[in-house]
């Protein structure tokens, strides 16, 4: 089957962050820059009547063409950018929108609905009956908007530092202001007053496991599939064998534990969702963010399911052997048959974060080490470290030696103690900024990288007296 790429752009980018020369262009940076080529704006033909827009918005936006209209799956994050997608879709067909489907309640998948929706035209907007459950839970806890001092999506980085998170267009190409930040919805006040907190709330919901529909002559099924969110669904086109996975699949290890802080996610649910999609026997899978995987959907989703099951099984097995989370990270590492697959690499989520979160959800914060029950204050720990080193000045010298010896992470760990004991020491903070800048630049995972670089910038501002 012939497939078309429309309006493809050739983009160039460079990592120009001011870092020590030794940190420039690490393998992690080169790989992430190469990854960004995936997000050149274009329309990909998935099947004869299915098209997916990539690179116009953070999320992937899809159109299913029916007899007398079209169905939009995940209209995107912001109306100005969704309008560009609508214009490209209109070049393919002038048929009107008959329905919009939200795979889940995250704003990067829902806030772009207005360009596709016209009031009074009978357009159906479908979602699960628990739509927006994650946002509602965060609001109930008083934790909406993320609870970390740095931004894991890279929005607060310098423009030249913004590479991205591995599953979406870099922040430098994203809209600013009224949009999702850190993966959470931040709607306008007007939008916040609407039901569900989205510009176009669902008109139709379903509570059952599977909802069979026929819209514009297209037979499709909406299937409950909790995973990244409790309100997640996937869309199944049985005739074309296309599955729209929402954020239960994108070409990365799943983000089971978001650094930003959010509702807890269940690896077990995610495995079950992948298994459901495998059992549909799809030919193509359209993920929530990255380019569609064509002609190999069963293989891809099976590998995702089995890799997640491996990590879960190994983590539980290690827990039964009284391993600590630090020990489990190595014990539950992916075997080569999964580790070599780029679409399971740690672009967005991490295997390590998944292991630690499974432990925390199943056994809580206590890691089994008795000293963890008698933990000293951070300052007391730093005082002991300084005493062992021969004083704070000696500790600082050892940090400088580690930095000179090519060990920025070791330097940062030592500098943390210096800064605790000398919170006004600008020189120590400048050194910490240099160390974290190198550590961050060498980090492959997008959110971890962004968070680390954000803190490097923060320490540099403090060293310069600006914060």
C-alpha positions in Angstrom: 0.0 0.0 0.0 1.4 3.4 -0.9 1.6 5.9 1.9 2.2 9.6 1.6 4.2 12.1 3.7 2.8 15.6 3.1 4.5 18.9 3.8 7.6 17.3 5.4 10.1 19.8 6.6 13.8 19.3 6.9 14.9 20.7 10.3 18.3 21.3 11.7 19.1 21.8 15.4 22.2 22.1 17.6 22.8 21.8 21.2 24.4 25.1 22.1 24.2 25.1 25.9 27.2 26.9 27.5 28.9 23.9 29.1 32.5 22.9 29.6 34.0 21.7 26.3 34.2 18.1 27.6 30.4 18.0 28.0 29.6 19.2 24.5 27.7 16.8 22.2 27.6 13.6 24.3 26.2 10.5 22.8 22.9 11.2 24.7 22.6 14.6 23.1 23.4 13.3 19.6 20.8 10.5 20.0 18.1 12.9 21.2 18.8 15.3 18.4 18.5 12.4 15.9 15.2 11.5 17.6 13.9 15.0 17.0 13.9 14.3 13.2 10.8 12.1 13.9 8.9 15.3 14.6 9.2 17.0 11.3 5.6 18.2 10.6 3.9 15.9 8.2 0.8 13.9 7.6 1.3 10.1 7.5 -1.2 7.8 5.7 -1.7 4.9 8.1 -4.4 3.0 6.0 -6.6 3.9 3.0 -8.8 6.2 5.1 -6.6 6.9 8.2 -4.2 9.8 8.5 -2.0 10.9 11.4 -0.5 14.3 11.9 3.0 14.4 13.5 5.1 17.4 14.5 2.4 20.0 14.5 1.5 19.5 18.2 2.9 17.6 21.2 0.5 14.8 20.6 -0.3 12.7 17.5 -3.6 13.8 15.9 -5.5 11.4 13.6 -8.4 11.6 11.1 -10.5 8.6 10.0 -12.4 9.3 6.8 -15.9 7.9 6.5 -18.6 8.0 3.9 -20.0 11.4 4.7 -17.7 12.7 7.3 -14.5 12.3 9.4 -13.7 11.2 12.9 -10.9 13.0 14.8 -8.9 11.1 17.4 -7.1 13.3 19.9 -7.3 16.8 18.4 -4.3 18.1 20.3 -3.0 20.6 22.7 -3.9 24.2 21.5 -6.4 25.7 19.0 -3.8 27.7 17.0 -1.8 24.6 16.3 -4.8 22.3 15.9 -6.1 24.7 13.3 -2.9 23.9 11.2 -3.7 20.2 11.5 -7.3 20.9 10.4 -6.0 22.8 7.4 -3.8 19.9 6.4 -6.6 17.4 6.9 -8.9 19.6 4.8 -6.5 19.2 1.9 -7.2 15.4 2.0 -10.9 15.6 2.3 -13.6 18.4 2.6 -15.9 16.1 4.5 -17.2 17.5 7.8 -16.3 16.4 11.2 -18.8 13.9 12.6 -17.1 12.9 15.8 -14.1 13.6 18.1 -12.6 11.0 20.4 -10.5 11.7 23.4 -8.3 8.8 24.3 -7.9 10.3 27.8 -8.1 13.6 29.7 -4.6 15.1 29.3 -4.8 18.6 27.8 -2.3 17.9 25.1 -4.8 15.6 23.6 -8.0 17.6 24.3 -7.5 21.3 24.3 -7.1 21.5 20.6 -10.7 20.5 19.9 -12.2 23.9 19.0 -11.0 24.0 15.3 -12.7 20.7 14.8 -15.9 21.4 16.6 -18.9 23.5 15.6 -21.7 23.9 18.1 -25.1 22.8 16.8 -23.8 20.5 14.1 -24.4 17.3 16.0 -20.8 16.5 16.4 -20.3 13.6 18.9 -17.4 14.0 21.4 -16.6 10.6 22.9 -14.7 9.7 26.1 -14.9 7.3 28.9 -17.3 8.1 31.8 -14.4 8.7 34.2 -12.9 11.3 31.8 -10.6 13.7 33.6 -10.2 11.4 36.6 -6.5 12.2 37.0 -7.0 15.9 37.1 -9.9 15.6 39.5 -7.8 13.5 41.8 -4.9 15.9 41.8 -7.3 18.8 42.5 -8.9 16.9 45.3 -5.4 16.4 46.9 -4.5 20.1 46.2 -1.6 19.0 44.0 -2.6 20.2 40.6 0.0 21.7 38.3 3.0 19.6 39.4 4.8 19.9 42.7 8.5 20.0 41.8 10.8 23.1 41.8 12.0 22.4 38.3 10.3 21.4 35.0 10.8 18.0 33.7 9.4 18.9 30.2 12.1 21.5 29.6 9.9 24.6 29.5 12.0 26.5 32.0 15.3 25.8 30.2 17.3 28.3 28.1 16.2 28.2 24.5 19.5 26.6 23.4 19.1 23.8 26.0 15.6 22.7 24.8 16.1 19.3 23.1 12.8 17.7 24.3 11.5 14.6 26.0 12.0 12.1 23.3 8.3 11.5 22.4 7.3 15.0 21.3 8.4 18.1 19.5 11.0 20.1 21.5 9.7 22.8 23.8 11.3 25.5 21.6 8.7 24.6 18.9 5.8 24.4 21.3 3.2 27.1 22.1 3.9 29.2 25.2 1.6 30.5 27.8 -1.9 29.0 28.0 -1.1 25.3 27.4 -0.2 22.1 29.1 2.9 22.4 31.2 4.7 19.3 32.5 2.1 17.1 30.9 -0.8 18.6 32.9 -3.6 20.8 31.6 -3.5 24.5 32.4 -6.7 25.7 30.7 -7.9 29.3 30.6 -10.2 30.5 33.3 -13.1 30.2 30.8 -12.1 26.6 29.9 -11.7 25.7 33.6 -15.4 26.7 34.2 -16.6 24.3 31.5 -17.6 20.7 32.5 -14.4 18.6 32.6 -12.2 21.7 32.4 -11.7 21.3 28.6 -12.8 23.7 25.8 -15.0 21.1 24.3 -16.3 18.6 26.9 -17.5 15.1 26.0 -21.1 14.9 24.7 -21.1 11.1 24.9 -19.4 8.7 27.4 -19.4 5.0 28.1 -18.9 3.0 31.2 -18.8 -0.5 29.8 -15.7 -2.4 28.8 -16.2 -1.9 25.1 -18.5 0.4 23.1 -19.2 -0.5 19.4 -20.1 2.4 17.2 -20.7 3.2 13.6 -20.0 6.8 12.6 -20.0 8.1 9.0 -20.2 4.5 7.9 -17.0 3.6 9.9 -17.2 0.7 12.3 -15.1 1.3 15.3 -14.8 0.2 18.9 -13.9 2.2 22.0 -12.2 0.0 24.6 -11.5 0.9 28.2 -7.8 0.5 28.8 -6.5 2.0 32.1 -2.7 2.6 31.9 -1.0 5.9 31.7 -4.3 7.3 33.1 -7.3 5.7 34.7 -9.6 7.2 32.0 -7.6 5.8 29.1 -9.2 4.1 26.1 -8.0 2.8 22.8 -9.8 3.0 19.5 -10.0 -0.1 17.4 -10.9 -0.2 13.7 -11.5 -3.9 13.0 -11.8 -3.5 9.2 -8.5 -1.7 8.8 -6.9 -3.4 11.7 -5.7 -0.1 13.2 -5.5 0.5 16.9 -5.2 4.1 18.3 -3.4 3.4 21.6 -3.5 6.8 23.1 -0.7 7.2 25.7 -0.6 3.5 26.5 1.9 3.4 23.6 4.5 5.7 22.3 8.0 4.8 21.1 9.6 4.8 24.5 9.6 3.0 27.7 6.3 4.0 29.3 6.3 6.9 31.8 5.0 4.8 34.7 6.5 7.3 37.2 6.4 11.0 36.0 9.0 13.1 37.8 6.7 16.0 37.9 4.5 14.3 40.5 1.0 13.2 39.4 -1.6 10.5 40.1 0.0 7.1 40.6 0.2 4.8 37.5 -0.1 1.1 37.6 2.3 -1.0 35.6 -0.1 -3.9 36.0 -2.8 -1.9 34.3 -0.5 -0.9 31.6 0.5 -4.5 30.9 -3.2 -5.5 30.7 -3.9 -2.6 28.3 -1.0 -3.8 26.0 -2.3 -7.3 26.1 -5.8 -6.2 25.1 -4.4 -4.5 22.1 -2.3 -7.5 21.1 -5.4 -9.7 21.2 -7.1 -7.4 18.7 -4.5 -8.6 16.2 -3.8 -5.1 14.8 -1.7 -4.4 11.8 -0.9 -0.8 12.6 -0.6 1.0 15.9 -1.0 4.8 16.3 0.6 5.9 19.5 -0.2 9.0 21.5 2.9 11.0 20.5 5.4 9.4 18.1 5.0 8.3 14.5 2.7 5.3 13.8 4.2 1.8 13.7 3.0 0.3 10.4 2.6 -3.4 9.5 4.2 -4.7 12.8 1.7 -3.7 15.5 1.4 -7.1 17.1 5.2 -7.5 17.3 5.7 -4.1 18.8 2.9 -4.3 21.3 3.8 -7.8 22.3 7.4 -6.7 23.0 6.1 -3.8 25.0 3.8 -6.0 27.1 6.4 -8.7 27.6 9.1 -6.2 28.6 6.8 -4.6 31.1 5.9 -8.0 32.5 9.6 -8.9 32.8 10.3 -5.8 34.9 7.3 -6.4 37.1 8.1 -10.1 37.6 11.8 -9.5 38.3 10.9 -6.6 40.7 8.5 -8.8 42.7 10.9 -11.7 42.7 13.6 -9.4 44.0 11.3 -8.0 46.6 10.6 -11.5 47.9 14.4 -11.9 48.2 14.5 -8.8 50.4 16.3 -6.7 47.8 16.3 -2.9 48.3 15.2 -0.6 45.5 18.8 0.2 44.6 19.5 -3.5 44.2 16.3 -4.1 42.3 17.3 -1.6 39.6 20.1 -3.8 38.4 18.2 -7.1 39.1 15.2 -6.0 37.0 17.1 -4.4 34.1 15.9 -5.4 30.6 17.5 -8.4 28.9 19.2 -7.7 25.6 16.2 -8.8 23.5 14.2 -5.9 24.9 17.0 -3.4 25.6 18.1 -3.3 22.0 14.7 -2.1 20.8 14.7 1.6 20.2 10.9 1.9 20.8 11.4 0.6 24.3 14.4 2.9 25.2 14.3 5.3 28.1 13.3 8.4 26.1 10.4 9.4 28.3 9.9 6.9 31.1 12.7 4.8 32.6 13.0 1.2 33.6 14.7 2.3 36.8 11.8 4.7 37.7 9.4 1.9 37.0 11.2 -0.5 39.3 11.3 2.0 42.2 7.7 3.0 41.8 6.5 -0.7 41.8 8.4 -1.1 45.1 7.0 2.1 46.5 3.4 1.2 45.5 3.6 -2.4 46.8 5.8 -2.0 49.9 5.9 1.7 50.7 8.8 4.1 51.4 10.7 1.8 53.7 13.5 0.0 51.7 14.3 -2.7 54.3 17.5 -1.2 55.5 17.3 -0.7 59.3 19.3 2.5 59.1 16.6 4.0 57.0 14.5 3.8 60.1 17.0 6.0 61.9 17.9 8.5 59.2 19.8 11.5 60.3 19.0 15.0 59.0 20.6 16.0 55.7 22.8 18.6 57.6 24.0 16.0 60.0 24.9 13.7 57.2 26.8 16.5 55.6 28.6 17.3 58.8 29.8 13.6 59.0 31.0 13.7 55.4 32.9 16.9 56.0 34.5 15.5 59.1 35.6 12.4 57.2 37.1 14.6 54.5 39.0 16.8 56.9 36.7 19.8 56.9 34.5 21.6 54.5 37.4 23.1 52.6 38.9 19.6 52.1 35.5 18.4 50.9 35.4 21.2 48.4 38.9 20.3 47.2 37.8 16.7 46.7 34.8 17.9 44.7 37.1 20.0 42.5 39.4 17.0 42.1 36.5 14.8 41.0 35.4 17.4 38.5 39.0 17.7 37.1 39.1 13.9 37.0 36.1 13.7 34.7 33.6 12.7 37.4 31.0 15.4 37.5 28.4 13.2 39.2 30.9 12.5 42.0 31.7 16.2 42.3 28.0 17.1 42.5 27.4 14.6 45.3 30.3 16.1 47.3 29.2 19.7 46.5 25.7 18.9 47.9 27.3 18.5 51.3 29.3 21.7 50.9 26.2 23.7 50.0 24.2 22.3 52.9 26.9 23.5 55.3 27.6 26.7 53.5 24.3 27.7 51.9 25.7 31.2 51.0 28.8 29.9 49.3 28.4 31.2 45.7 31.6 29.5 44.5 30.2 26.1 45.6 27.0 26.8 43.8 28.8 27.8 40.7 30.8 24.5 40.8 27.5 22.6 41.4 26.0 24.4 38.3 29.0 23.2 36.2 28.8 19.7 37.5 25.0 19.3 37.0 25.2 20.9 33.5 27.6 18.2 32.4 25.6 15.4 34.2 22.4 16.7 32.5 23.9 16.9 29.1 25.1 13.4 29.3 21.7 12.1 30.4 19.6 10.3 27.8 16.2 10.3 29.4 14.4 13.5 28.4 12.6 14.4 31.7 15.6 13.5 33.9 17.9 15.5 31.6 15.6 18.5 31.7 15.2 18.4 35.4 18.9 18.2 36.0 19.7 21.1 33.6 17.0 23.1 35.2 18.7 22.7 38.6 22.0 23.5 37.1 20.6 26.8 35.8 19.0 27.5 39.2 22.4 27.0 41.0 24.1 29.3 38.5 21.5 32.1 39.1 22.1 31.7 42.8 25.8 31.9 42.3 25.3 35.1 40.4 23.1 36.5 43.1 20.0 36.4 40.9 17.9 34.1 43.0 
